[in-house]
Amino acid sequence: MPTVDPTPDQIRALAAEARTATGPVVMVNLLRFAGEEGRASYRAYAEQALPLLHRAGASVVYAGEAAAAVIGPDPWWHEVLLVRYPSRQAFLDAVMDPEYQSFTHLRTAALEDARLVPTDPAPGL
């Protein structure tokens, strides 16, 4: 089932994790755009979001178009975006900021489907 925005339960679960998981987190964004208009809307969103994310201590680790698969079926996603935050709390603070909330509708309109997966550094790698 396509999803674009987190549910309140998902935000609450992440907030609960933030109380104990205090280290850095890389948020994996899997993005499927709603046509070319969606790509344009996402770019407008990103232009406004990046300064706020940088202010929160976040940095884009990688952004790229999904290509033909080497293993398995071709990807459903159009783009993959990895953003590193100092902590889950820093992520939550950034996305709950009223300034961020004022333009998040651009992201919602841009996407047909999305996943946002917090990841922790693998031990020993």
ZAKEKOL-910887 format. One record per atom (N, C-alpha, C): residue in three letters; x, y, z. Coordinates in Angstrom, 3 decimals, always signed. Atoms other than C-alpha are relative to their C-alpha. Layout:
<nodes>
> ALA, X, Y, Z
...
</nodes>
This chain:
<nodes>
> MET, +0.840, -1.175, +0.000
> MET, +0.000, +0.000, +0.000
> MET, +0.892, +1.248, +0.000
> PRO, -0.820, -1.218, +0.043
> PRO, +1.508, +3.368, -0.983
> PRO, -0.188, +0.848, +1.259
> THR, +0.014, -0.912, -1.143
> THR, +2.418, +5.643, +1.898
> THR, +0.975, +1.130, -0.279
> VAL, -0.853, -1.164, +0.235
> VAL, +3.959, +9.084, +1.948
> VAL, +0.440, +0.642, +1.313
> ASP, -0.287, -0.682, -1.259
> ASP, +3.775, +10.543, +5.457
> ASP, -0.047, -0.985, +1.165
> PRO, +0.044, +0.875, -1.172
> PRO, +4.449, +8.961, +8.850
> PRO, -1.334, +0.134, +0.733
> THR, +1.199, -0.046, -0.841
> THR, +1.538, +8.067, +11.079
> THR, +0.387, +0.571, +1.369
> PRO, -0.310, -0.453, -1.369
> PRO, +1.271, +9.564, +14.573
> PRO, +0.651, -1.113, +0.833
> ASP, -0.616, +1.110, -0.742
> ASP, +2.093, +6.096, +15.962
> ASP, +1.468, -0.176, -0.364
> GLN, -1.396, +0.124, +0.419
> GLN, +5.291, +5.975, +13.912
> GLN, +0.852, +1.112, +0.595
> ILE, -0.736, -1.115, -0.611
> ILE, +6.348, +9.406, +15.191
> ILE, +0.193, -0.264, +1.495
> ARG, -0.120, +0.317, -1.434
> ARG, +5.623, +8.336, +18.777
> ARG, +1.050, -1.088, +0.230
> ALA, -0.987, +1.077, -0.146
> ALA, +7.683, +5.157, +18.295
> ALA, +1.417, +0.541, -0.188
> LEU, -1.323, -0.583, +0.218
> LEU, +10.608, +7.158, +16.912
> LEU, +0.400, +0.876, +1.186
> ALA, -0.290, -0.836, -1.179
> ALA, +10.353, +9.607, +19.816
> ALA, +0.399, -0.873, +1.186
> ALA, -0.372, +0.915, -1.083
> ALA, +10.481, +6.674, +22.241
> ALA, +1.409, -0.534, -0.218
> GLU, -1.360, +0.454, +0.319
> GLU, +13.599, +5.342, +20.471
> GLU, +1.012, +1.102, +0.286
> ALA, -0.921, -1.132, -0.156
> ALA, +15.149, +8.823, +20.650
> ALA, +0.437, +0.178, +1.448
> ARG, -0.365, -0.144, -1.412
> ARG, +15.145, +8.678, +24.442
> ARG, +1.192, -0.877, +0.382
> THR, -1.107, +0.905, -0.340
> THR, +17.639, +5.778, +24.455
> THR, +1.061, -0.097, -1.094
> ALA, -0.953, +0.074, +1.115
> ALA, +19.277, +5.792, +20.994
> ALA, +0.519, +1.406, -0.264
> THR, -0.477, -1.382, +0.050
> THR, +21.377, +8.917, +21.314
> THR, +1.065, +0.247, -1.060
> GLY, -1.044, -0.167, +1.006
> GLY, +23.952, +8.287, +18.583
> GLY, -0.547, +0.444, -1.336
> PRO, +0.421, -0.434, +1.333
> PRO, +23.870, +9.306, +14.940
> PRO, -0.916, -1.021, -0.656
> VAL, +0.929, +0.840, +0.753
> VAL, +21.214, +7.946, +12.619
> VAL, +0.044, +0.447, -1.457
> VAL, +0.125, -0.304, +1.420
> VAL, +21.120, +7.739, +8.838
> VAL, -1.407, -0.385, -0.421
> MET, +1.357, +0.233, +0.462
> MET, +17.636, +8.096, +7.452
> MET, +0.061, -0.351, -1.489
> VAL, +0.062, +0.468, +1.377
> VAL, +17.147, +6.078, +4.271
> VAL, -1.363, +0.398, -0.560
> ASN, +1.211, -0.460, +0.670
> ASN, +14.589, +7.768, +2.021
> ASN, -0.107, -0.714, -1.334
> LEU, +0.293, +0.615, +1.289
> LEU, +13.115, +5.691, -0.807
> LEU, -1.182, +0.771, -0.573
> LEU, +0.964, -0.956, +0.530
> LEU, +11.149, +7.996, -3.083
> LEU, -0.524, -0.425, -1.373
> ARG, +0.638, +0.191, +1.296
> ARG, +8.678, +7.388, -5.904
> ARG, -0.832, +1.252, -0.258
> PHE, +0.624, -1.283, +0.293
> PHE, +7.608, +10.645, -7.503
> PHE, -1.323, -0.165, -0.735
> ALA, +1.279, -0.062, +0.696
> ALA, +4.126, +11.496, -8.730
> ALA, +0.218, +0.756, -1.310
> GLY, -0.262, -0.602, +1.303
> GLY, +5.239, +12.197, -12.304
> GLY, +1.053, +1.093, +0.048
> GLU, -0.990, -1.078, +0.084
> GLU, +7.446, +15.038, -13.451
> GLU, -0.369, +1.178, +0.896
> GLU, +0.421, -1.065, -0.917
> GLU, +5.351, +17.517, -11.470
> GLU, +0.455, -0.322, +1.420
> GLY, -0.456, +0.433, -1.316
> GLY, +6.214, +15.478, -8.394
> GLY, +1.480, +0.257, +0.204
> ARG, -1.443, -0.281, -0.099
> ARG, +9.930, +15.730, -9.117
> ARG, +0.242, +1.486, +0.242
> ALA, -0.165, -1.449, -0.156
> ALA, +9.616, +19.506, -9.442
> ALA, -0.430, +0.442, +1.400
> SER, +0.473, -0.344, -1.340
> SER, +7.616, +19.747, -6.211
> SER, +1.002, -0.458, +1.058
> TYR, -0.981, +0.499, -0.965
> TYR, +10.198, +17.615, -4.391
> TYR, +1.240, +0.902, +0.003
> ARG, -1.157, -0.902, +0.062
> ARG, +13.024, +19.877, -5.602
> ARG, -0.305, +1.301, +0.744
> ALA, +0.381, -1.218, -0.720
> ALA, +11.114, +22.917, -4.300
> ALA, +0.011, -0.250, +1.511
> TYR, -0.044, +0.383, -1.417
> TYR, +10.671, +21.112, -0.969
> TYR, +1.448, -0.083, +0.488
> ALA, -1.392, +0.213, -0.408
> ALA, +14.368, +20.138, -0.832
> ALA, +0.752, +1.323, +0.132
> GLU, -0.664, -1.303, -0.079
> GLU, +15.529, +23.702, -1.505
> GLU, -0.305, +0.698, +1.321
> GLN, +0.367, -0.617, -1.272
> GLN, +13.648, +24.855, +1.587
> GLN, +0.446, -0.848, +1.188
> ALA, -0.314, +0.896, -1.112
> ALA, +14.405, +21.783, +3.716
> ALA, +1.494, -0.025, +0.322
> LEU, -1.438, +0.168, -0.243
> LEU, +18.184, +21.633, +3.283
> LEU, +0.581, +0.982, +1.011
> PRO, -0.552, -0.901, -1.015
> PRO, +19.017, +24.809, +5.230
> PRO, -0.450, -0.356, +1.418
> LEU, +0.483, +0.387, -1.327
> LEU, +16.845, +23.625, +8.137
> LEU, +0.683, -1.269, +0.481
> LEU, -0.671, +1.240, -0.374
> LEU, +18.406, +20.179, +8.091
> LEU, +1.448, +0.279, +0.398
> HIS, -1.378, -0.363, -0.348
> HIS, +21.903, +21.682, +8.086
> HIS, +0.046, +0.682, +1.364
> ARG, +0.067, -0.677, -1.298
> ARG, +20.900, +23.880, +11.020
> ARG, -0.153, -1.019, +1.134
> ALA, +0.183, +1.071, -0.999
> ALA, +19.910, +20.658, +12.857
> ALA, +1.213, -0.916, +0.084
> GLY, -1.198, +0.826, -0.019
> GLY, +23.363, +19.197, +12.168
> GLY, -0.038, -1.165, -0.965
> ALA, +0.143, +1.096, +0.960
> ALA, +22.184, +16.922, +9.358
> ALA, +0.816, +0.285, -1.253
> SER, -0.682, -0.145, +1.282
> SER, +24.002, +16.268, +6.108
> SER, -0.470, -1.095, -0.943
> VAL, +0.351, +0.981, +1.020
> VAL, +23.099, +14.541, +2.878
> VAL, +1.240, -0.844, -0.252
> VAL, -1.092, +0.938, +0.229
> VAL, +25.296, +11.461, +2.604
> VAL, +0.027, -0.423, -1.457
> TYR, +0.100, +0.457, +1.386
> TYR, +24.030, +10.393, -0.803
> TYR, -1.388, +0.305, -0.526
> ALA, +1.272, -0.137, +0.712
> ALA, +21.291, +11.202, -3.294
> ALA, +0.225, -0.502, -1.414
> GLY, -0.189, +0.525, +1.347
> GLY, +20.841, +9.277, -6.506
> GLY, -1.253, -0.629, -0.566
> GLU, +1.095, +0.640, +0.725
> GLU, +18.460, +7.976, -9.125
> GLU, +0.166, -1.508, +0.090
> ALA, -0.040, +1.464, +0.011
> ALA, +17.568, +4.298, -8.861
> ALA, +0.187, -0.471, -1.444
> ALA, -0.292, +0.539, +1.331
> ALA, +18.933, +2.311, -11.825
> ALA, -0.569, -1.411, -0.112
> ALA, +0.448, +1.377, +0.201
> ALA, +18.158, -1.097, -13.272
> ALA, +0.651, -0.899, +1.052
> ALA, -0.482, +0.884, -1.051
> ALA, +18.522, -3.826, -10.669
> ALA, +1.022, -1.000, -0.529
> VAL, -0.968, +1.044, +0.296
> VAL, +21.477, -6.195, -10.679
> VAL, -0.521, -1.327, +0.547
> ILE, +0.634, +1.175, -0.604
> ILE, +19.664, -8.644, -8.383
> ILE, -1.468, +0.343, +0.235
> GLY, +1.425, -0.204, -0.229
> GLY, +15.883, -8.971, -8.325
> GLY, -0.635, +0.888, -1.050
> PRO, +0.719, -0.824, +0.979
> PRO, +13.246, -6.960, -10.151
> PRO, +0.493, +1.438, +0.032
> ASP, -0.381, -1.408, +0.040
> ASP, +13.877, -3.394, -11.239
> ASP, -0.682, +0.743, +1.147
> PRO, +0.529, -0.680, -1.178
> PRO, +13.324, -0.956, -8.388
> PRO, -1.292, +0.759, -0.289
> TRP, +1.237, -0.773, +0.021
> TRP, +9.974, +0.623, -7.681
> TRP, +0.315, +1.471, +0.217
> TRP, -0.345, -1.352, -0.433
> TRP, +11.748, +3.706, -6.363
> TRP, +0.691, +0.774, -1.100
> HIS, -0.677, -0.879, +0.950
> HIS, +12.861, +6.642, -8.467
> HIS, +1.315, +0.524, +0.549
> GLU, -1.181, -0.619, -0.592
> GLU, +15.399, +8.017, -6.023
> GLU, +0.246, -0.553, +1.396
> VAL, -0.425, +0.400, -1.333
> VAL, +17.345, +7.021, -2.932
> VAL, +0.755, +1.183, +0.607
> LEU, -0.612, -1.139, -0.678
> LEU, +18.383, +9.663, -0.410
> LEU, +0.397, -0.450, +1.399
> LEU, -0.495, +0.331, -1.340
> LEU, +20.546, +9.105, +2.683
> LEU, +0.375, +1.299, +0.701
> VAL, -0.270, -1.220, -0.768
> VAL, +20.583, +11.854, +5.318
> VAL, +0.429, -0.406, +1.402
> ARG, -0.539, +0.308, -1.328
> ARG, +22.721, +11.638, +8.454
> ARG, -0.356, +1.120, +0.963
> TYR, +0.343, -0.918, -1.076
> TYR, +21.472, +13.289, +11.633
> TYR, +0.853, -0.343, +1.220
> PRO, -0.770, +0.294, -1.209
> PRO, +23.388, +13.628, +14.906
> PRO, -0.724, -0.983, +0.923
> SER, +0.796, +0.890, -0.853
> SER, +20.530, +11.732, +16.602
> SER, -1.427, -0.045, -0.535
> ARG, +1.420, +0.055, +0.339
> ARG, +16.929, +10.678, +16.232
> ARG, -0.709, +1.260, +0.502
> GLN, +0.623, -1.209, -0.528
> GLN, +16.016, +13.629, +18.433
> GLN, +0.262, +1.197, -0.904
> ALA, -0.298, -1.093, +0.938
> ALA, +17.765, +16.012, +16.027
> ALA, -0.910, -0.087, -1.220
> PHE, +0.933, +0.186, +1.115
> PHE, +15.676, +14.526, +13.199
> PHE, -1.397, +0.482, +0.397
> LEU, +1.336, -0.389, -0.450
> LEU, +12.466, +14.926, +15.196
> LEU, -0.113, +1.509, +0.179
> ASP, +0.019, -1.452, -0.192
> ASP, +13.349, +18.496, +16.161
> ASP, -0.094, +0.718, -1.343
> ALA, +0.005, -0.638, +1.324
> ALA, +13.977, +19.359, +12.514
> ALA, -1.369, -0.112, -0.665
> VAL, +1.260, +0.180, +0.727
> VAL, +10.761, +17.880, +11.127
> VAL, -1.218, +0.533, +0.758
> MET, +1.099, -0.581, -0.769
> MET, +8.600, +19.244, +13.946
> MET, +0.075, +1.528, +0.061
> ASP, -0.174, -1.448, +0.017
> ASP, +9.940, +22.775, +13.495
> ASP, -1.141, +0.637, -0.810
> PRO, +1.103, -0.635, +0.735
> PRO, +7.053, +25.086, +12.473
> PRO, +0.399, +0.497, -1.391
> GLU, -0.442, -0.446, +1.329
> GLU, +9.131, +26.485, +9.607
> GLU, -0.007, -1.175, -0.972
> TYR, +0.025, +1.205, +0.841
> TYR, +9.611, +22.955, +8.224
> TYR, -1.445, -0.392, -0.312
> GLN, +1.392, +0.398, +0.195
> GLN, +5.932, +22.185, +8.716
> GLN, -0.719, +0.904, -1.007
> SER, +0.660, -0.938, +0.918
> SER, +5.033, +25.251, +6.622
> SER, +0.151, -0.385, -1.467
> PHE, -0.173, +0.381, +1.404
> PHE, +6.326, +23.637, +3.426
> PHE, +0.026, -1.511, -0.225
> THR, -0.021, +1.450, +0.175
> THR, +6.099, +19.888, +4.045
> THR, -1.080, -0.492, -0.966
> HIS, +1.025, +0.368, +0.985
> HIS, +2.977, +19.859, +1.865
> HIS, +0.605, -0.209, -1.391
> LEU, -0.665, +0.191, +1.295
> LEU, +5.363, +20.124, -1.112
> LEU, +0.515, -1.427, -0.128
> ARG, -0.482, +1.387, -0.004
> ARG, +6.908, +16.768, -0.158
> ARG, -1.169, -0.959, -0.184
> THR, +1.166, +0.878, +0.092
> THR, +3.508, +15.152, +0.314
> THR, -0.559, -0.007, -1.423
> ALA, +0.519, -0.092, +1.362
> ALA, +2.311, +16.404, -3.082
> ALA, +0.936, -0.627, -1.019
> ALA, -1.007, +0.479, +0.948
> ALA, +5.536, +15.286, -4.747
> ALA, +0.020, -1.512, -0.151
> LEU, -0.257, +1.437, -0.060
> LEU, +5.392, +11.632, -3.805
> LEU, -1.238, -0.848, -0.235
> GLU, +1.017, +1.035, +0.188
> GLU, +3.344, +8.695, -4.969
> GLU, +0.149, -1.055, +1.095
> ASP, -0.293, +0.999, -1.026
> ASP, +5.021, +6.398, -2.432
> ASP, +1.370, +0.330, +0.578
> ALA, -1.284, -0.284, -0.643
> ALA, +7.895, +6.643, +0.045
> ALA, +0.196, -0.936, +1.175
> ARG, -0.373, +0.668, -1.239
> ARG, +9.723, +4.878, +2.822
> ARG, +1.082, +0.856, +0.650
> LEU, -1.008, -0.719, -0.771
> LEU, +11.779, +6.506, +5.549
> LEU, +0.426, -0.943, +1.111
> VAL, -0.484, +1.042, -0.903
> VAL, +13.929, +4.054, +7.478
> VAL, +1.207, +0.511, +0.775
> PRO, -1.164, -0.377, -0.794
> PRO, +16.169, +5.069, +10.387
> PRO, +0.959, -1.190, +0.107
> THR, -1.004, +1.067, -0.100
> THR, +19.407, +3.070, +10.399
> THR, +1.106, +0.428, +0.958
> ASP, -1.108, -0.219, -0.925
> ASP, +22.156, +2.739, +12.980
> ASP, +1.261, -0.601, -0.593
> PRO, -1.248, +0.573, +0.495
> PRO, +25.834, +2.116, +12.238
> PRO, +0.120, -1.472, +0.406
> ALA, -0.203, +1.421, -0.292
> ALA, +26.577, -1.599, +11.998
> ALA, +1.281, -0.148, +0.813
> PRO, -1.204, +0.182, -0.805
> PRO, +29.001, -2.677, +14.721
> PRO, +1.083, -0.742, -0.777
> GLY, -1.129, +0.693, +0.618
> GLY, +32.419, -3.649, +13.470
> GLY, +0.239, +0.313, -1.460
> LEU, -0.252, -0.330, +1.415
> LEU, +32.128, -2.117, +10.013
> LEU, +0.545, +1.401, -0.130
</nodes>
